[in-house]
Amino acid sequence: MITGLGIVAPNAVGLESYRKNLQVGVTGIKAIPELEELGFRCTVGGEPEMESDMLDTYLSALQQKRIVASGVRYGVVAGLMAWTDSGMEVDKDSPRLPDTGVIMGAGMSGGDIYGAGVVKVNEGKVKRLGSITCPNSMSSSSSAFLGGIIGAGNQVTTNASACASGTEALILGADRIRMGYADRMLCGACDSGSKYVRAGFDAMRVLNGKSNGQPEKASRPLSADAAGFVPGAGGGAYVLERLSSARARGARIYAEVLGGAVNSGGQREGGTMTAPNPRAIESVIQSALKHAQVKASDIELISGHLTGTRFDPEEIKAWARALDRRGESFPYIQALKSLTGHALSAAGALEAVALSLQLYYGFLHPNANCEPIHPEILEVIDEASIPRKHRKVEMRTGITASFGFGDVNACAVLRALNTKQ
């Protein structure tokens, strides 16, 4: 059961703001002047704006001095937000919690600190790195900080599966509880918007460098005018626990994780390091449905990976094959990245939080910038499946999927137990 949510996203920091901005369709994509000065092709992106009062709410003054990498902060704040949202408390003097663990997915969440450190090393200033570099530049930084703050005594680890990390962490946490290894897991994923991280993607020319003058229109999943993805950053988190535990303490239940699956396309059959194998996508969706014991006809909402690249039509076709649903029978489908950009390793976490909120509160957030819809997509599904405006819709079952660098995939099925209208 998902009993707590936390979000640090480009278009909102905090659950209430995130929910409201999703409903209105607020974008978090902005111009980043430094990137233009440095000669980047794509000079726009999504970067969360955390006010000092938000940091003060979740981190002490000492913790703020120790946790300085942007991506690591996003993960820690999102994790603590989910922890407190679930009704749990942070008590530094409490005994460790042997039945509680942490799985916080990450990519290059400490990229800004690591990149700056490399520059100092190359300049022969090793002694000036200080004591914060290592704790802020490891893949496991967010999990380690979170584990210590809440006193987690179960598994505390990090999964790193590129863009699939957040969805995979959700599945791993739920499986650990399901197998009886833990009663409660704090899971999610985070990543930074560091120039050192974005530079590599910019050099690959996979980013949209054609919309720098119109940042709010730059991220265009599902559109015929899509010209590459727009980088984002942030952190999303969820507290997972047994139904018995949640009910015993009267916790709010956003949704149940019915099941999920992970696989790899093996970089075969059209799959490469940067493009997913369409057949593997179809397979991971069907495996997730089977594990969740859900019929394809039960799915009411799809949270797609949909990045605003040439692969979007192929993803839609894979969903249609996997669900055997086309035209008017196709479920609603959403591309959150139209509002947040592609938050890399954090993307699946931001999307899982959005899906949970929509199932619980009964609404659909709009897809931005999708017009004109790619003609190959309209050959497969009806235009009505792509919401362009906020709608109040009571739904029970949704599915979310992420397809990561290296041809790795993760897919999870969620169901609302109760809804709050």
RAKA-V433025 format. One record per backbone hydrogen bond with DSSP energy under -0.5 kcal/mol. NH is the residue of the N-H (numbers start at 1). CO is the residue of the C=O. E is the energy in kcal/mol with one decimal. If there is no record, write none. Layout:
# RAKA-V433025
[[NH;CO;E] [NH;CO;E]]
This chain:
# RAKA-V433025
[[2;255;-3.3] [3;1;-0.8] [3;239;-2.5] [4;239;-0.9] [6;237;-2.1] [8;235;-3.0] [9;12;-2.6] [12;9;-0.9] [14;7;-2.0] [18;14;-2.4] [19;15;-2.8] [20;16;-2.3] [21;17;-2.7] [22;18;-2.3] [23;19;-2.1] [24;20;-1.9] [25;21;-1.7] [26;21;-2.7] [28;339;-3.1] [30;45;-2.6] [32;43;-2.9] [33;31;-0.6] [35;32;-1.4] [36;32;-1.0] [37;33;-2.1] [38;34;-1.7] [39;36;-1.1] [40;35;-2.7] [43;41;-0.6] [45;30;-2.2] [46;231;-2.4] [47;28;-0.7] [47;45;-0.6] [50;48;-0.7] [51;49;-0.7] [54;51;-0.6] [55;51;-1.8] [56;52;-2.6] [57;53;-1.4] [58;54;-1.1] [58;55;-0.5] [59;55;-3.1] [64;60;-2.3] [65;61;-1.2] [66;62;-1.4] [67;63;-3.0] [68;66;-1.0] [71;109;-1.1] [72;109;-0.8] [73;69;-2.5] [74;70;-2.3] [75;71;-2.0] [76;72;-2.6] [77;73;-3.0] [78;74;-2.3] [79;75;-2.3] [80;76;-2.6] [81;77;-2.3] [82;78;-2.3] [83;79;-2.2] [84;80;-2.4] [85;81;-2.4] [86;82;-1.6] [87;84;-1.5] [88;83;-1.8] [91;89;-0.6] [94;91;-1.7] [97;151;-3.4] [98;96;-0.9] [100;97;-1.8] [101;184;-2.0] [102;155;-2.5] [103;186;-2.3] [104;157;-1.6] [105;103;-0.6] [105;188;-3.2] [106;159;-1.8] [107;190;-0.8] [111;108;-2.0] [114;110;-2.8] [115;111;-2.8] [116;112;-1.9] [117;113;-2.0] [118;114;-2.3] [119;115;-1.7] [120;116;-1.7] [121;117;-2.3] [122;118;-2.7] [123;119;-1.2] [124;121;-1.9] [125;120;-3.3] [128;125;-1.7] [129;126;-1.9] [135;131;-0.5] [136;132;-1.1] [136;133;-0.6] [137;133;-0.9] [137;134;-1.1] [138;134;-0.9] [141;138;-1.5] [144;140;-2.8] [145;141;-2.7] [146;142;-2.6] [147;143;-2.9] [148;144;-1.8] [149;145;-2.2] [150;146;-2.5] [151;147;-1.1] [152;147;-1.7] [153;97;-2.8] [153;100;-0.7] [154;100;-2.6] [157;102;-2.7] [164;161;-2.1] [165;162;-2.1] [166;345;-0.8] [168;164;-2.6] [169;165;-2.6] [170;166;-1.5] [171;167;-1.8] [172;168;-3.0] [173;169;-2.5] [174;170;-2.1] [175;171;-2.6] [176;172;-2.1] [177;173;-1.7] [178;174;-2.7] [179;175;-2.4] [180;177;-1.4] [181;176;-2.1] [182;176;-0.9] [183;99;-2.2] [184;99;-2.2] [185;240;-2.7] [186;101;-2.7] [187;185;-0.7] [187;238;-2.9] [188;103;-1.5] [189;236;-2.0] [190;105;-1.8] [191;234;-2.1] [197;194;-0.7] [198;194;-2.5] [199;195;-1.9] [200;196;-0.6] [200;197;-0.5] [201;197;-0.8] [202;198;-2.5] [203;199;-2.4] [204;200;-1.2] [205;201;-0.5] [205;202;-1.1] [206;201;-1.5] [208;229;-1.7] [209;207;-1.0] [214;211;-1.5] [217;214;-1.9] [218;215;-1.6] [220;218;-0.8] [223;220;-1.5] [224;372;-3.4] [226;223;-1.2] [227;228;-0.6] [228;308;-2.0] [229;206;-1.7] [231;229;-0.5] [232;342;-3.0] [234;191;-2.1] [235;8;-2.5] [236;189;-2.2] [237;6;-2.3] [238;187;-2.9] [239;4;-2.1] [240;185;-3.2] [240;238;-0.6] [241;1;-1.9] [242;183;-1.6] [246;242;-2.6] [247;243;-2.8] [248;244;-2.0] [249;245;-1.4] [250;247;-1.0] [251;246;-2.9] [254;2;-2.7] [254;252;-0.6] [255;2;-0.8] [256;415;-3.4] [258;256;-1.1] [258;413;-1.8] [259;413;-1.1] [261;411;-2.5] [263;409;-1.8] [265;407;-2.9] [266;407;-0.5] [268;265;-1.5] [271;268;-2.4] [272;275;-3.5] [278;276;-0.6] [280;277;-0.6] [281;277;-1.9] [282;278;-2.1] [283;279;-2.1] [284;280;-2.6] [285;281;-2.0] [286;282;-2.0] [287;283;-2.5] [288;284;-2.0] [289;285;-2.1] [290;286;-2.2] [291;287;-2.6] [292;288;-2.2] [293;289;-0.7] [293;290;-0.7] [294;289;-2.4] [298;295;-1.8] [299;295;-0.5] [299;296;-1.1] [300;397;-2.4] [301;397;-1.0] [302;332;-2.7] [303;399;-3.1] [304;302;-0.8] [304;334;-2.1] [312;309;-1.6] [315;311;-2.2] [316;312;-2.2] [317;313;-2.1] [318;314;-2.0] [319;315;-2.4] [320;316;-2.4] [321;317;-2.3] [322;318;-2.7] [323;319;-2.6] [324;320;-1.3] [325;320;-1.3] [327;380;-2.9] [329;326;-1.9] [330;327;-1.3] [332;300;-1.7] [333;385;-2.7] [334;302;-2.3] [338;335;-1.9] [339;336;-2.7] [340;336;-1.4] [341;337;-1.9] [342;230;-3.7] [343;341;-0.9] [346;343;-2.3] [347;344;-1.7] [348;163;-0.6] [350;346;-2.3] [351;347;-2.1] [352;348;-2.2] [353;349;-2.2] [354;350;-1.9] [355;351;-2.5] [356;352;-2.3] [357;353;-2.3] [358;354;-2.1] [359;355;-2.3] [360;356;-2.2] [361;357;-2.8] [362;358;-1.6] [363;358;-1.3] [364;391;-2.7] [366;22;-0.7] [367;387;-2.6] [368;366;-0.6] [374;222;-2.8] [377;374;-1.1] [378;374;-1.5] [379;375;-0.9] [380;377;-1.6] [381;377;-2.5] [382;327;-1.6] [385;382;-2.0] [386;383;-1.8] [387;385;-0.7] [391;364;-1.5] [393;362;-0.6] [393;391;-0.8] [395;393;-0.6] [398;414;-2.6] [399;301;-2.4] [400;412;-2.6] [401;303;-1.8] [402;410;-2.7] [404;402;-0.5] [404;408;-3.9] [406;273;-3.3] [407;404;-1.4] [408;404;-1.3] [409;263;-3.0] [410;402;-2.2] [411;261;-2.4] [412;400;-2.6] [413;259;-2.8] [414;398;-2.8] [415;256;-2.2] [416;396;-2.7] [420;360;-3.9] [421;419;-0.6]]
